[in-house]
């Protein structure tokens, strides 16, 4: 039987008195690769913050690994949309990735050899082994995004939450990040917030469409169709690129 | 410098105080710079003037009054901004002014003249008694131990607080702990450069060290060395030129800060050509 990783029942979230999410119900099973798409302000990032335990819902129930969000930080890897930090911050790439092991340690424990090996392994997965000693402020936008993914992977999480990881990278790096996620989905459950409605269809198992507090459609076929896009975006949408390849889609992840 | 000067206890104490204060300055100052909490540090330092007033009023060592006042200010400013959602600069400004006002009133209520008041405001490293040196050494130990124990939490808090929170770190708790370390460093530095000038010694050596450091640990070490250099050289200059020691230390540090960043600007503009 497939294990349920995330369950949201009639979830409602308000930010500053404004309803951002309302009556949202969905679940994510082990092995799923779920993409959450929708227009800006549609509540995508808020939903991720709820799953991370950073935002409390006003209605409904959320369970992550069967408990309230934030209960099992060591099982979750998180990739923020972007990282605002001082370029002069005295921190090496390897030390930044090591922070991904934080949830596995108690406050008095220092990082050990196993932690450093895991950080190096994560850097290898994202193809940045050669940059381990570089200062974090010296990285390009694409390299930094990969470091954030490596940091999320360093703790060997069961669930990977990514918030628009391709928002600030060039098309080549975008493809490369999706190829990486395509590899990772074999071993990790992934929830991805993205605007790349065309590109994601080749990689993900399911697509959740969010617009201003409601789920418009949970597409069982693995890609949002043109109709769905027109429904959820508050402006005219033509889906120009949409080539879902049957062999690219993991059959095990497709809900029917 | 005349070698005979070391024969005097007050001068040996001044040198020791410079070195010991630099340890706290290097460690805590690095966090102040990377976490960008310089203004909070200034607020804590000025609130501590209330503690000096309390010390005079009760007739005890004013530093014993500074400890509760600076710790109280650190926790109150931190809680107000994090929990009560009061704008941080508003909370700082309120404590800054109220702390000074409490100090002025308590000193006014104290009968007679307030000796050495000027040295608490602007520092006088030549008046540090041996007892205060022991207190500074203990506080150094405490600051170093807390930093060693919670170094990875403080680093995560400074670099990416949201990620620290997601990783299960009690960020508000560690933020308050960090502010308490700053408060204890203020206690130490009051003797060296005084309440008004504390903020400079908490930020300038670390800000210069950051330019040359690849790790936070390296930055702390370098900031400690820079701070010791500024304190000792400032002490020597003040002795030779008969100037106020605290102010001389700060002017020296400020000049080095400007020089380093001017040099950096020149180098980056040459590279850009």
Interface residues (C-beta under 8 A of the other chain):
Chain A: X52 X53 X54 X70 X73 X74 X76 X78 X80 X83 X85 X86 X88 X89 X90 X91 X92 X95 X96 X98 X99 X100 X102 X103 X105 X107 X108 X110 X111 X135 X151
Chain B: X34 X36 X149 X150 X151 X152 X153 X155 X156 X158 X159 X160 X162 X163 X164 X165 X166 X167 X168 X169 X210 X211 X213 X214 X215 X216 X218 X219
